[in-house]
Amino acid sequence: MCQGRGEARRKKEWMMTDDIEERAVLARRGIMDHSDCEDCVEDWTFLMRQGRREFPLGLRTVLACLAFAEREGAVPELPADWWVNINRRYR
Ligand SMILES: [Zn+2]
């Protein structure tokens, strides 16, 4: 576990010193309703920015990341019925 963490830190340092790839950050502090949007299949998205490029990050992707994080113990376990409700809405 410690080894993995050290590796992640090294990778982070490498990413921070790499001036070509800028870190992606939230461009807007909020979630955007895309339920009426015809350009994507997402209901909800976040607007990300990397350098001058802006791109959407779908809530489904965020939830998939959260599921990985939970499985790896990076976040506390979420109630099973919470995931059931999520799957019902965002499958
Ligand atoms: Zn959209």
PDB file of the backbone (N, CA, C, O) and the ligand in Angstrom, with CONECT records:
HET     ZN  A 101       1
ATOM      1  N   MET A   1       0.837  -1.208   0.000  1.00  0.00           N
ATOM      2  CA  MET A   1       0.000   0.000   0.000  1.00  0.00           C
ATOM      3  C   MET A   1       0.872   1.259   0.000  1.00  0.00           C
ATOM      4  O   MET A   1       0.632   2.208  -0.746  1.00  0.00           O
ATOM      5  N   CYS A   2       1.929   1.231   0.895  1.00  0.00           N
ATOM      6  CA  CYS A   2       2.822   2.385   0.958  1.00  0.00           C
ATOM      7  C   CYS A   2       3.566   2.563  -0.359  1.00  0.00           C
ATOM      8  O   CYS A   2       3.805   3.676  -0.827  1.00  0.00           O
ATOM      9  N   GLN A   3       3.922   1.418  -0.935  1.00  0.00           N
ATOM     10  CA  GLN A   3       4.651   1.449  -2.201  1.00  0.00           C
ATOM     11  C   GLN A   3       3.793   2.104  -3.277  1.00  0.00           C
ATOM     12  O   GLN A   3       4.271   2.929  -4.055  1.00  0.00           O
ATOM     13  N   GLY A   4       2.522   1.725  -3.308  1.00  0.00           N
ATOM     14  CA  GLY A   4       1.601   2.286  -4.285  1.00  0.00           C
ATOM     15  C   GLY A   4       1.453   3.779  -4.112  1.00  0.00           C
ATOM     16  O   GLY A   4       1.376   4.532  -5.082  1.00  0.00           O
ATOM     17  N   ARG A   5       1.413   4.189  -2.868  1.00  0.00           N
ATOM     18  CA  ARG A   5       1.256   5.611  -2.589  1.00  0.00           C
ATOM     19  C   ARG A   5       2.482   6.405  -3.030  1.00  0.00           C
ATOM     20  O   ARG A   5       2.361   7.502  -3.574  1.00  0.00           O
ATOM     21  N   GLY A   6       3.668   5.836  -2.789  1.00  0.00           N
ATOM     22  CA  GLY A   6       4.910   6.475  -3.203  1.00  0.00           C
ATOM     23  C   GLY A   6       4.955   6.631  -4.703  1.00  0.00           C
ATOM     24  O   GLY A   6       5.410   7.643  -5.237  1.00  0.00           O
ATOM     25  N   GLU A   7       4.473   5.609  -5.359  1.00  0.00           N
ATOM     26  CA  GLU A   7       4.448   5.615  -6.815  1.00  0.00           C
ATOM     27  C   GLU A   7       3.508   6.718  -7.319  1.00  0.00           C
ATOM     28  O   GLU A   7       3.822   7.435  -8.269  1.00  0.00           O
ATOM     29  N   ALA A   8       2.361   6.835  -6.666  1.00  0.00           N
ATOM     30  CA  ALA A   8       1.388   7.863  -7.052  1.00  0.00           C
ATOM     31  C   ALA A   8       1.994   9.251  -6.849  1.00  0.00           C
ATOM     32  O   ALA A   8       1.776  10.161  -7.649  1.00  0.00           O
ATOM     33  N   ARG A   9       2.763   9.398  -5.761  1.00  0.00           N
ATOM     34  CA  ARG A   9       3.370  10.699  -5.478  1.00  0.00           C
ATOM     35  C   ARG A   9       4.414  11.034  -6.543  1.00  0.00           C
ATOM     36  O   ARG A   9       4.489  12.164  -7.024  1.00  0.00           O
ATOM     37  N   ARG A  10       5.218  10.027  -6.901  1.00  0.00           N
ATOM     38  CA  ARG A  10       6.222  10.253  -7.949  1.00  0.00           C
ATOM     39  C   ARG A  10       5.553  10.670  -9.243  1.00  0.00           C
ATOM     40  O   ARG A  10       6.021  11.569  -9.942  1.00  0.00           O
ATOM     41  N   LYS A  11       4.449  10.002  -9.552  1.00  0.00           N
ATOM     42  CA  LYS A  11       3.723  10.299 -10.774  1.00  0.00           C
ATOM     43  C   LYS A  11       3.183  11.734 -10.722  1.00  0.00           C
ATOM     44  O   LYS A  11       3.221  12.465 -11.711  1.00  0.00           O
ATOM     45  N   LYS A  12       2.683  12.114  -9.550  1.00  0.00           N
ATOM     46  CA  LYS A  12       2.138  13.456  -9.370  1.00  0.00           C
ATOM     47  C   LYS A  12       3.236  14.496  -9.572  1.00  0.00           C
ATOM     48  O   LYS A  12       3.015  15.514 -10.227  1.00  0.00           O
ATOM     49  N   GLU A  13       4.418  14.244  -9.012  1.00  0.00           N
ATOM     50  CA  GLU A  13       5.539  15.169  -9.170  1.00  0.00           C
ATOM     51  C   GLU A  13       5.918  15.291 -10.636  1.00  0.00           C
ATOM     52  O   GLU A  13       6.212  16.377 -11.136  1.00  0.00           O
ATOM     53  N   TRP A  14       5.905  14.152 -11.307  1.00  0.00           N
ATOM     54  CA  TRP A  14       6.238  14.155 -12.724  1.00  0.00           C
ATOM     55  C   TRP A  14       5.214  14.988 -13.491  1.00  0.00           C
ATOM     56  O   TRP A  14       5.577  15.757 -14.381  1.00  0.00           O
ATOM     57  N   MET A  15       3.941  14.836 -13.148  1.00  0.00           N
ATOM     58  CA  MET A  15       2.886  15.562 -13.834  1.00  0.00           C
ATOM     59  C   MET A  15       2.994  17.065 -13.580  1.00  0.00           C
ATOM     60  O   MET A  15       2.715  17.879 -14.461  1.00  0.00           O
ATOM     61  N   MET A  16       3.408  17.421 -12.353  1.00  0.00           N
ATOM     62  CA  MET A  16       3.494  18.831 -12.005  1.00  0.00           C
ATOM     63  C   MET A  16       4.672  19.510 -12.689  1.00  0.00           C
ATOM     64  O   MET A  16       4.632  20.711 -12.959  1.00  0.00           O
ATOM     65  N   THR A  17       5.722  18.741 -12.970  1.00  0.00           N
ATOM     66  CA  THR A  17       6.890  19.337 -13.609  1.00  0.00           C
ATOM     67  C   THR A  17       6.747  19.314 -15.131  1.00  0.00           C
ATOM     68  O   THR A  17       7.515  19.957 -15.847  1.00  0.00           O
ATOM     69  N   ASP A  18       5.769  18.575 -15.607  1.00  0.00           N
ATOM     70  CA  ASP A  18       5.538  18.513 -17.038  1.00  0.00           C
ATOM     71  C   ASP A  18       4.752  19.747 -17.465  1.00  0.00           C
ATOM     72  O   ASP A  18       3.569  19.871 -17.148  1.00  0.00           O
ATOM     73  N   ASP A  19       5.398  20.651 -18.174  1.00  0.00           N
ATOM     74  CA  ASP A  19       4.727  21.918 -18.482  1.00  0.00           C
ATOM     75  C   ASP A  19       3.858  21.843 -19.744  1.00  0.00           C
ATOM     76  O   ASP A  19       3.192  22.817 -20.095  1.00  0.00           O
ATOM     77  N   ILE A  20       3.863  20.719 -20.410  1.00  0.00           N
ATOM     78  CA  ILE A  20       3.025  20.581 -21.606  1.00  0.00           C
ATOM     79  C   ILE A  20       1.582  20.300 -21.189  1.00  0.00           C
ATOM     80  O   ILE A  20       0.641  20.935 -21.665  1.00  0.00           O
ATOM     81  N   GLU A  21       1.438  19.337 -20.293  1.00  0.00           N
ATOM     82  CA  GLU A  21       0.112  18.957 -19.834  1.00  0.00           C
ATOM     83  C   GLU A  21      -0.279  19.781 -18.608  1.00  0.00           C
ATOM     84  O   GLU A  21       0.321  19.651 -17.541  1.00  0.00           O
ATOM     85  N   GLU A  22      -1.279  20.617 -18.773  1.00  0.00           N
ATOM     86  CA  GLU A  22      -1.770  21.358 -17.616  1.00  0.00           C
ATOM     87  C   GLU A  22      -2.812  20.547 -16.878  1.00  0.00           C
ATOM     88  O   GLU A  22      -3.543  19.757 -17.475  1.00  0.00           O
ATOM     89  N   ARG A  23      -2.869  20.748 -15.590  1.00  0.00           N
ATOM     90  CA  ARG A  23      -3.811  20.029 -14.761  1.00  0.00           C
ATOM     91  C   ARG A  23      -5.242  20.461 -15.110  1.00  0.00           C
ATOM     92  O   ARG A  23      -5.519  21.646 -15.293  1.00  0.00           O
ATOM     93  N   ALA A  24      -6.128  19.487 -15.197  1.00  0.00           N
ATOM     94  CA  ALA A  24      -7.534  19.799 -15.449  1.00  0.00           C
ATOM     95  C   ALA A  24      -8.188  20.217 -14.137  1.00  0.00           C
ATOM     96  O   ALA A  24      -8.031  19.562 -13.107  1.00  0.00           O
ATOM     97  N   VAL A  25      -8.919  21.315 -14.201  1.00  0.00           N
ATOM     98  CA  VAL A  25      -9.611  21.812 -13.012  1.00  0.00           C
ATOM     99  C   VAL A  25     -11.077  22.081 -13.362  1.00  0.00           C
ATOM    100  O   VAL A  25     -11.449  22.193 -14.530  1.00  0.00           O
ATOM    101  N   LEU A  26     -11.885  22.181 -12.322  1.00  0.00           N
ATOM    102  CA  LEU A  26     -13.285  22.546 -12.527  1.00  0.00           C
ATOM    103  C   LEU A  26     -13.345  23.985 -13.037  1.00  0.00           C
ATOM    104  O   LEU A  26     -12.784  24.889 -12.417  1.00  0.00           O
ATOM    105  N   ALA A  27     -14.017  24.196 -14.154  1.00  0.00           N
ATOM    106  CA  ALA A  27     -14.112  25.541 -14.708  1.00  0.00           C
ATOM    107  C   ALA A  27     -15.291  26.299 -14.109  1.00  0.00           C
ATOM    108  O   ALA A  27     -15.321  27.530 -14.114  1.00  0.00           O
ATOM    109  N   ARG A  28     -16.246  25.556 -13.601  1.00  0.00           N
ATOM    110  CA  ARG A  28     -17.430  26.182 -13.021  1.00  0.00           C
ATOM    111  C   ARG A  28     -17.809  25.411 -11.759  1.00  0.00           C
ATOM    112  O   ARG A  28     -17.865  24.181 -11.751  1.00  0.00           O
ATOM    113  N   ARG A  29     -18.063  26.161 -10.706  1.00  0.00           N
ATOM    114  CA  ARG A  29     -18.400  25.519  -9.443  1.00  0.00           C
ATOM    115  C   ARG A  29     -19.875  25.171  -9.395  1.00  0.00           C
ATOM    116  O   ARG A  29     -20.675  25.864  -8.767  1.00  0.00           O
ATOM    117  N   GLY A  30     -20.214  24.103 -10.057  1.00  0.00           N
ATOM    118  CA  GLY A  30     -21.604  23.680 -10.052  1.00  0.00           C
ATOM    119  C   GLY A  30     -21.815  22.585 -11.062  1.00  0.00           C
ATOM    120  O   GLY A  30     -20.958  22.318 -11.904  1.00  0.00           O
ATOM    121  N   ILE A  31     -22.963  21.954 -10.971  1.00  0.00           N
ATOM    122  CA  ILE A  31     -23.303  20.898 -11.914  1.00  0.00           C
ATOM    123  C   ILE A  31     -24.253  21.491 -12.951  1.00  0.00           C
ATOM    124  O   ILE A  31     -25.081  22.345 -12.635  1.00  0.00           O
ATOM    125  N   MET A  32     -24.120  21.025 -14.197  1.00  0.00           N
ATOM    126  CA  MET A  32     -24.953  21.591 -15.262  1.00  0.00           C
ATOM    127  C   MET A  32     -25.980  20.566 -15.741  1.00  0.00           C
ATOM    128  O   MET A  32     -25.668  19.398 -15.970  1.00  0.00           O
ATOM    129  N   ASP A  33     -27.193  21.039 -15.879  1.00  0.00           N
ATOM    130  CA  ASP A  33     -28.292  20.176 -16.311  1.00  0.00           C
ATOM    131  C   ASP A  33     -28.239  20.000 -17.829  1.00  0.00           C
ATOM    132  O   ASP A  33     -28.420  20.963 -18.574  1.00  0.00           O
ATOM    133  N   HIS A  34     -27.994  18.791 -18.279  1.00  0.00           N
ATOM    134  CA  HIS A  34     -27.944  18.495 -19.717  1.00  0.00           C
ATOM    135  C   HIS A  34     -29.099  17.596 -20.144  1.00  0.00           C
ATOM    136  O   HIS A  34     -29.039  16.962 -21.197  1.00  0.00           O
ATOM    137  N   SER A  35     -30.141  17.543 -19.334  1.00  0.00           N
ATOM    138  CA  SER A  35     -31.236  16.621 -19.646  1.00  0.00           C
ATOM    139  C   SER A  35     -31.950  16.987 -20.953  1.00  0.00           C
ATOM    140  O   SER A  35     -32.541  16.122 -21.599  1.00  0.00           O
ATOM    141  N   ASP A  36     -31.897  18.266 -21.344  1.00  0.00           N
ATOM    142  CA  ASP A  36     -32.522  18.677 -22.611  1.00  0.00           C
ATOM    143  C   ASP A  36     -31.499  18.862 -23.730  1.00  0.00           C
ATOM    144  O   ASP A  36     -31.841  19.297 -24.830  1.00  0.00           O
ATOM    145  N   CYS A  37     -30.261  18.531 -23.444  1.00  0.00           N
ATOM    146  CA  CYS A  37     -29.173  18.718 -24.407  1.00  0.00           C
ATOM    147  C   CYS A  37     -29.212  17.622 -25.465  1.00  0.00           C
ATOM    148  O   CYS A  37     -29.411  16.447 -25.157  1.00  0.00           O
ATOM    149  N   GLU A  38     -29.019  18.029 -26.718  1.00  0.00           N
ATOM    150  CA  GLU A  38     -29.039  17.042 -27.800  1.00  0.00           C
ATOM    151  C   GLU A  38     -27.640  16.701 -28.292  1.00  0.00           C
ATOM    152  O   GLU A  38     -27.477  15.873 -29.189  1.00  0.00           O
ATOM    153  N   ASP A  39     -26.618  17.344 -27.699  1.00  0.00           N
ATOM    154  CA  ASP A  39     -25.241  17.097 -28.125  1.00  0.00           C
ATOM    155  C   ASP A  39     -24.574  15.961 -27.375  1.00  0.00           C
ATOM    156  O   ASP A  39     -23.538  15.456 -27.808  1.00  0.00           O
ATOM    157  N   CYS A  40     -25.151  15.555 -26.259  1.00  0.00           N
ATOM    158  CA  CYS A  40     -24.542  14.471 -25.502  1.00  0.00           C
ATOM    159  C   CYS A  40     -25.640  13.616 -24.856  1.00  0.00           C
ATOM    160  O   CYS A  40     -26.817  13.977 -24.870  1.00  0.00           O
ATOM    161  N   VAL A  41     -25.237  12.505 -24.306  1.00  0.00           N
ATOM    162  CA  VAL A  41     -26.215  11.595 -23.694  1.00  0.00           C
ATOM    163  C   VAL A  41     -26.238  11.759 -22.176  1.00  0.00           C
ATOM    164  O   VAL A  41     -26.907  11.004 -21.470  1.00  0.00           O
ATOM    165  N   GLU A  42     -25.497  12.758 -21.679  1.00  0.00           N
ATOM    166  CA  GLU A  42     -25.433  12.961 -20.240  1.00  0.00           C
ATOM    167  C   GLU A  42     -26.637  13.752 -19.725  1.00  0.00           C
ATOM    168  O   GLU A  42     -27.158  14.623 -20.421  1.00  0.00           O
ATOM    169  N   ASP A  43     -27.068  13.449 -18.524  1.00  0.00           N
ATOM    170  CA  ASP A  43     -28.107  14.258 -17.880  1.00  0.00           C
ATOM    171  C   ASP A  43     -27.475  15.412 -17.106  1.00  0.00           C
ATOM    172  O   ASP A  43     -28.015  16.516 -17.038  1.00  0.00           O
ATOM    173  N   TRP A  44     -26.317  15.118 -16.529  1.00  0.00           N
ATOM    174  CA  TRP A  44     -25.621  16.110 -15.705  1.00  0.00           C
ATOM    175  C   TRP A  44     -24.142  16.113 -16.080  1.00  0.00           C
ATOM    176  O   TRP A  44     -23.537  15.058 -16.267  1.00  0.00           O
ATOM    177  N   THR A  45     -23.576  17.296 -16.185  1.00  0.00           N
ATOM    178  CA  THR A  45     -22.137  17.360 -16.444  1.00  0.00           C
ATOM    179  C   THR A  45     -21.484  18.451 -15.609  1.00  0.00           C
ATOM    180  O   THR A  45     -22.140  19.373 -15.123  1.00  0.00           O
ATOM    181  N   PHE A  46     -20.192  18.317 -15.463  1.00  0.00           N
ATOM    182  CA  PHE A  46     -19.364  19.354 -14.857  1.00  0.00           C
ATOM    183  C   PHE A  46     -18.518  19.937 -15.978  1.00  0.00           C
ATOM    184  O   PHE A  46     -18.136  19.227 -16.908  1.00  0.00           O
ATOM    185  N   LEU A  47     -18.229  21.212 -15.891  1.00  0.00           N
ATOM    186  CA  LEU A  47     -17.382  21.832 -16.897  1.00  0.00           C
ATOM    187  C   LEU A  47     -15.940  21.864 -16.374  1.00  0.00           C
ATOM    188  O   LEU A  47     -15.647  22.450 -15.332  1.00  0.00           O
ATOM    189  N   MET A  48     -15.060  21.218 -17.129  1.00  0.00           N
ATOM    190  CA  MET A  48     -13.650  21.147 -16.750  1.00  0.00           C
ATOM    191  C   MET A  48     -12.847  22.077 -17.657  1.00  0.00           C
ATOM    192  O   MET A  48     -13.266  22.409 -18.766  1.00  0.00           O
ATOM    193  N   ARG A  49     -11.701  22.480 -17.161  1.00  0.00           N
ATOM    194  CA  ARG A  49     -10.805  23.299 -17.966  1.00  0.00           C
ATOM    195  C   ARG A  49      -9.388  22.779 -17.827  1.00  0.00           C
ATOM    196  O   ARG A  49      -8.904  22.525 -16.724  1.00  0.00           O
ATOM    197  N   GLN A  50      -8.731  22.626 -18.972  1.00  0.00           N
ATOM    198  CA  GLN A  50      -7.318  22.251 -18.976  1.00  0.00           C
ATOM    199  C   GLN A  50      -6.617  23.221 -19.917  1.00  0.00           C
ATOM    200  O   GLN A  50      -6.762  23.145 -21.137  1.00  0.00           O
ATOM    201  N   GLY A  51      -5.864  24.126 -19.329  1.00  0.00           N
ATOM    202  CA  GLY A  51      -5.298  25.207 -20.123  1.00  0.00           C
ATOM    203  C   GLY A  51      -6.435  26.075 -20.640  1.00  0.00           C
ATOM    204  O   GLY A  51      -7.237  26.595 -19.865  1.00  0.00           O
ATOM    205  N   ARG A  52      -6.494  26.224 -21.955  1.00  0.00           N
ATOM    206  CA  ARG A  52      -7.579  27.030 -22.518  1.00  0.00           C
ATOM    207  C   ARG A  52      -8.723  26.160 -23.031  1.00  0.00           C
ATOM    208  O   ARG A  52      -9.738  26.663 -23.511  1.00  0.00           O
ATOM    209  N   ARG A  53      -8.539  24.852 -22.922  1.00  0.00           N
ATOM    210  CA  ARG A  53      -9.545  23.932 -23.430  1.00  0.00           C
ATOM    211  C   ARG A  53     -10.573  23.626 -22.336  1.00  0.00           C
ATOM    212  O   ARG A  53     -10.213  23.286 -21.209  1.00  0.00           O
ATOM    213  N   GLU A  54     -11.846  23.751 -22.684  1.00  0.00           N
ATOM    214  CA  GLU A  54     -12.901  23.376 -21.742  1.00  0.00           C
ATOM    215  C   GLU A  54     -13.594  22.137 -22.264  1.00  0.00           C
ATOM    216  O   GLU A  54     -13.792  21.986 -23.470  1.00  0.00           O
ATOM    217  N   PHE A  55     -13.959  21.259 -21.363  1.00  0.00           N
ATOM    218  CA  PHE A  55     -14.621  20.025 -21.784  1.00  0.00           C
ATOM    219  C   PHE A  55     -15.553  19.542 -20.677  1.00  0.00           C
ATOM    220  O   PHE A  55     -15.307  19.792 -19.497  1.00  0.00           O
ATOM    221  N   PRO A  56     -16.624  18.849 -21.064  1.00  0.00           N
ATOM    222  CA  PRO A  56     -17.563  18.372 -20.054  1.00  0.00           C
ATOM    223  C   PRO A  56     -17.105  17.059 -19.438  1.00  0.00           C
ATOM    224  O   PRO A  56     -16.476  16.227 -20.092  1.00  0.00           O
ATOM    225  N   LEU A  57     -17.434  16.900 -18.181  1.00  0.00           N
ATOM    226  CA  LEU A  57     -17.189  15.638 -17.480  1.00  0.00           C
ATOM    227  C   LEU A  57     -18.555  15.175 -16.976  1.00  0.00           C
ATOM    228  O   LEU A  57     -19.171  15.833 -16.137  1.00  0.00           O
ATOM    229  N   GLY A  58     -19.014  14.061 -17.484  1.00  0.00           N
ATOM    230  CA  GLY A  58     -20.336  13.578 -17.126  1.00  0.00           C
ATOM    231  C   GLY A  58     -20.421  13.050 -15.702  1.00  0.00           C
ATOM    232  O   GLY A  58     -19.459  12.499 -15.167  1.00  0.00           O
ATOM    233  N   LEU A  59     -21.580  13.228 -15.107  1.00  0.00           N
ATOM    234  CA  LEU A  59     -21.795  12.717 -13.752  1.00  0.00           C
ATOM    235  C   LEU A  59     -21.589  11.200 -13.696  1.00  0.00           C
ATOM    236  O   LEU A  59     -21.092  10.674 -12.700  1.00  0.00           O
ATOM    237  N   ARG A  60     -21.972  10.501 -14.770  1.00  0.00           N
ATOM    238  CA  ARG A  60     -21.768   9.051 -14.809  1.00  0.00           C
ATOM    239  C   ARG A  60     -20.299   8.693 -14.611  1.00  0.00           C
ATOM    240  O   ARG A  60     -19.967   7.736 -13.911  1.00  0.00           O
ATOM    241  N   THR A  61     -19.431   9.474 -15.235  1.00  0.00           N
ATOM    242  CA  THR A  61     -17.985   9.232 -15.110  1.00  0.00           C
ATOM    243  C   THR A  61     -17.532   9.475 -13.679  1.00  0.00           C
ATOM    244  O   THR A  61     -16.742   8.713 -13.121  1.00  0.00           O
ATOM    245  N   VAL A  62     -18.051  10.559 -13.092  1.00  0.00           N
ATOM    246  CA  VAL A  62     -17.689  10.888 -11.715  1.00  0.00           C
ATOM    247  C   VAL A  62     -18.131   9.764 -10.770  1.00  0.00           C
ATOM    248  O   VAL A  62     -17.398   9.375  -9.861  1.00  0.00           O
ATOM    249  N   LEU A  63     -19.344   9.253 -11.006  1.00  0.00           N
ATOM    250  CA  LEU A  63     -19.858   8.177 -10.160  1.00  0.00           C
ATOM    251  C   LEU A  63     -19.046   6.893 -10.351  1.00  0.00           C
ATOM    252  O   LEU A  63     -18.817   6.151  -9.396  1.00  0.00           O
ATOM    253  N   ALA A  64     -18.613   6.637 -11.591  1.00  0.00           N
ATOM    254  CA  ALA A  64     -17.776   5.470 -11.846  1.00  0.00           C
ATOM    255  C   ALA A  64     -16.453   5.616 -11.094  1.00  0.00           C
ATOM    256  O   ALA A  64     -15.958   4.648 -10.517  1.00  0.00           O
ATOM    257  N   CYS A  65     -15.886   6.810 -11.099  1.00  0.00           N
ATOM    258  CA  CYS A  65     -14.649   7.077 -10.353  1.00  0.00           C
ATOM    259  C   CYS A  65     -14.879   6.857  -8.862  1.00  0.00           C
ATOM    260  O   CYS A  65     -14.044   6.273  -8.170  1.00  0.00           O
ATOM    261  N   LEU A  66     -16.022   7.334  -8.381  1.00  0.00           N
ATOM    262  CA  LEU A  66     -16.356   7.189  -6.965  1.00  0.00           C
ATOM    263  C   LEU A  66     -16.457   5.715  -6.583  1.00  0.00           C
ATOM    264  O   LEU A  66     -16.028   5.315  -5.501  1.00  0.00           O
ATOM    265  N   ALA A  67     -17.030   4.910  -7.480  1.00  0.00           N
ATOM    266  CA  ALA A  67     -17.151   3.478  -7.218  1.00  0.00           C
ATOM    267  C   ALA A  67     -15.764   2.834  -7.101  1.00  0.00           C
ATOM    268  O   ALA A  67     -15.536   1.986  -6.238  1.00  0.00           O
ATOM    269  N   PHE A  68     -14.842   3.246  -7.979  1.00  0.00           N
ATOM    270  CA  PHE A  68     -13.460   2.727  -7.899  1.00  0.00           C
ATOM    271  C   PHE A  68     -12.819   3.170  -6.587  1.00  0.00           C
ATOM    272  O   PHE A  68     -12.156   2.382  -5.912  1.00  0.00           O
ATOM    273  N   ALA A  69     -13.024   4.436  -6.234  1.00  0.00           N
ATOM    274  CA  ALA A  69     -12.436   4.983  -5.015  1.00  0.00           C
ATOM    275  C   ALA A  69     -12.955   4.242  -3.786  1.00  0.00           C
ATOM    276  O   ALA A  69     -12.202   3.952  -2.856  1.00  0.00           O
ATOM    277  N   GLU A  70     -14.242   3.943  -3.798  1.00  0.00           N
ATOM    278  CA  GLU A  70     -14.827   3.218  -2.678  1.00  0.00           C
ATOM    279  C   GLU A  70     -14.234   1.814  -2.590  1.00  0.00           C
ATOM    280  O   GLU A  70     -13.902   1.334  -1.506  1.00  0.00           O
ATOM    281  N   ARG A  71     -14.106   1.165  -3.747  1.00  0.00           N
ATOM    282  CA  ARG A  71     -13.569  -0.198  -3.781  1.00  0.00           C
ATOM    283  C   ARG A  71     -12.135  -0.246  -3.265  1.00  0.00           C
ATOM    284  O   ARG A  71     -11.728  -1.219  -2.630  1.00  0.00           O
ATOM    285  N   GLU A  72     -11.367   0.817  -3.545  1.00  0.00           N
ATOM    286  CA  GLU A  72      -9.965   0.857  -3.130  1.00  0.00           C
ATOM    287  C   GLU A  72      -9.793   1.411  -1.708  1.00  0.00           C
ATOM    288  O   GLU A  72      -8.678   1.477  -1.191  1.00  0.00           O
ATOM    289  N   GLY A  73     -10.907   1.806  -1.088  1.00  0.00           N
ATOM    290  CA  GLY A  73     -10.832   2.311   0.278  1.00  0.00           C
ATOM    291  C   GLY A  73     -10.403   3.773   0.369  1.00  0.00           C
ATOM    292  O   GLY A  73     -10.047   4.249   1.447  1.00  0.00           O
ATOM    293  N   ALA A  74     -10.434   4.477  -0.745  1.00  0.00           N
ATOM    294  CA  ALA A  74     -10.037   5.890  -0.750  1.00  0.00           C
ATOM    295  C   ALA A  74     -11.104   6.775  -0.127  1.00  0.00           C
ATOM    296  O   ALA A  74     -10.805   7.862   0.368  1.00  0.00           O
ATOM    297  N   VAL A  75     -12.344   6.312  -0.150  1.00  0.00           N
ATOM    298  CA  VAL A  75     -13.448   7.023   0.505  1.00  0.00           C
ATOM    299  C   VAL A  75     -14.196   6.012   1.367  1.00  0.00           C
ATOM    300  O   VAL A  75     -14.135   4.812   1.102  1.00  0.00           O
ATOM    301  N   PRO A  76     -14.899   6.482   2.394  1.00  0.00           N
ATOM    302  CA  PRO A  76     -15.682   5.564   3.222  1.00  0.00           C
ATOM    303  C   PRO A  76     -16.746   4.855   2.381  1.00  0.00           C
ATOM    304  O   PRO A  76     -17.229   5.376   1.376  1.00  0.00           O
ATOM    305  N   GLU A  77     -17.087   3.660   2.828  1.00  0.00           N
ATOM    306  CA  GLU A  77     -18.090   2.877   2.105  1.00  0.00           C
ATOM    307  C   GLU A  77     -19.444   3.592   2.099  1.00  0.00           C
ATOM    308  O   GLU A  77     -19.872   4.152   3.108  1.00  0.00           O
ATOM    309  N   LEU A  78     -20.101   3.559   0.950  1.00  0.00           N
ATOM    310  CA  LEU A  78     -21.426   4.186   0.832  1.00  0.00           C
ATOM    311  C   LEU A  78     -22.496   3.112   1.010  1.00  0.00           C
ATOM    312  O   LEU A  78     -22.271   1.947   0.683  1.00  0.00           O
ATOM    313  N   PRO A  79     -23.663   3.504   1.531  1.00  0.00           N
ATOM    314  CA  PRO A  79     -24.732   2.515   1.754  1.00  0.00           C
ATOM    315  C   PRO A  79     -25.125   1.821   0.449  1.00  0.00           C
ATOM    316  O   PRO A  79     -25.163   2.456  -0.606  1.00  0.00           O
ATOM    317  N   ALA A  80     -25.413   0.533   0.518  1.00  0.00           N
ATOM    318  CA  ALA A  80     -25.765  -0.249  -0.676  1.00  0.00           C
ATOM    319  C   ALA A  80     -26.983   0.341  -1.375  1.00  0.00           C
ATOM    320  O   ALA A  80     -27.032   0.372  -2.605  1.00  0.00           O
ATOM    321  N   ASP A  81     -27.977   0.813  -0.604  1.00  0.00           N
ATOM    322  CA  ASP A  81     -29.188   1.344  -1.240  1.00  0.00           C
ATOM    323  C   ASP A  81     -28.925   2.671  -1.953  1.00  0.00           C
ATOM    324  O   ASP A  81     -29.664   3.066  -2.854  1.00  0.00           O
ATOM    325  N   TRP A  82     -27.852   3.351  -1.530  1.00  0.00           N
ATOM    326  CA  TRP A  82     -27.447   4.577  -2.234  1.00  0.00           C
ATOM    327  C   TRP A  82     -27.036   4.222  -3.661  1.00  0.00           C
ATOM    328  O   TRP A  82     -27.451   4.881  -4.615  1.00  0.00           O
ATOM    329  N   TRP A  83     -26.228   3.188  -3.801  1.00  0.00           N
ATOM    330  CA  TRP A  83     -25.799   2.737  -5.135  1.00  0.00           C
ATOM    331  C   TRP A  83     -26.984   2.204  -5.938  1.00  0.00           C
ATOM    332  O   TRP A  83     -27.040   2.394  -7.153  1.00  0.00           O
ATOM    333  N   VAL A  84     -27.929   1.541  -5.275  1.00  0.00           N
ATOM    334  CA  VAL A  84     -29.121   1.038  -5.974  1.00  0.00           C
ATOM    335  C   VAL A  84     -29.885   2.214  -6.581  1.00  0.00           C
ATOM    336  O   VAL A  84     -30.304   2.164  -7.737  1.00  0.00           O
ATOM    337  N   ASN A  85     -30.064   3.277  -5.784  1.00  0.00           N
ATOM    338  CA  ASN A  85     -30.764   4.462  -6.290  1.00  0.00           C
ATOM    339  C   ASN A  85     -29.988   5.139  -7.418  1.00  0.00           C
ATOM    340  O   ASN A  85     -30.584   5.613  -8.385  1.00  0.00           O
ATOM    341  N   ILE A  86     -28.684   5.182  -7.298  1.00  0.00           N
ATOM    342  CA  ILE A  86     -27.835   5.764  -8.351  1.00  0.00           C
ATOM    343  C   ILE A  86     -27.983   4.958  -9.638  1.00  0.00           C
ATOM    344  O   ILE A  86     -28.163   5.528 -10.715  1.00  0.00           O
ATOM    345  N   ASN A  87     -27.909   3.645  -9.527  1.00  0.00           N
ATOM    346  CA  ASN A  87     -28.016   2.791 -10.718  1.00  0.00           C
ATOM    347  C   ASN A  87     -29.378   2.926 -11.382  1.00  0.00           C
ATOM    348  O   ASN A  87     -29.492   2.843 -12.605  1.00  0.00           O
ATOM    349  N   ARG A  88     -30.398   3.131 -10.579  1.00  0.00           N
ATOM    350  CA  ARG A  88     -31.747   3.288 -11.113  1.00  0.00           C
ATOM    351  C   ARG A  88     -31.837   4.576 -11.938  1.00  0.00           C
ATOM    352  O   ARG A  88     -32.516   4.619 -12.964  1.00  0.00           O
ATOM    353  N   ARG A  89     -31.148   5.617 -11.479  1.00  0.00           N
ATOM    354  CA  ARG A  89     -31.242   6.919 -12.158  1.00  0.00           C
ATOM    355  C   ARG A  89     -30.235   7.114 -13.284  1.00  0.00           C
ATOM    356  O   ARG A  89     -30.533   7.758 -14.290  1.00  0.00           O
ATOM    357  N   TYR A  90     -29.039   6.553 -13.110  1.00  0.00           N
ATOM    358  CA  TYR A  90     -27.952   6.896 -14.051  1.00  0.00           C
ATOM    359  C   TYR A  90     -27.370   5.695 -14.778  1.00  0.00           C
ATOM    360  O   TYR A  90     -26.224   5.749 -15.225  1.00  0.00           O
ATOM    361  N   ARG A  91     -28.105   4.644 -14.905  1.00  0.00           N
ATOM    362  CA  ARG A  91     -27.581   3.470 -15.598  1.00  0.00           C
ATOM    363  C   ARG A  91     -27.211   3.790 -17.029  1.00  0.00           C
ATOM    364  O   ARG A  91     -26.752   2.912 -17.759  1.00  0.00           O
TER     365      ARG A  91
HETATM  366 ZN    ZN A 101     -24.917  17.979 -23.252  1.00  0.00          ZN2+
END
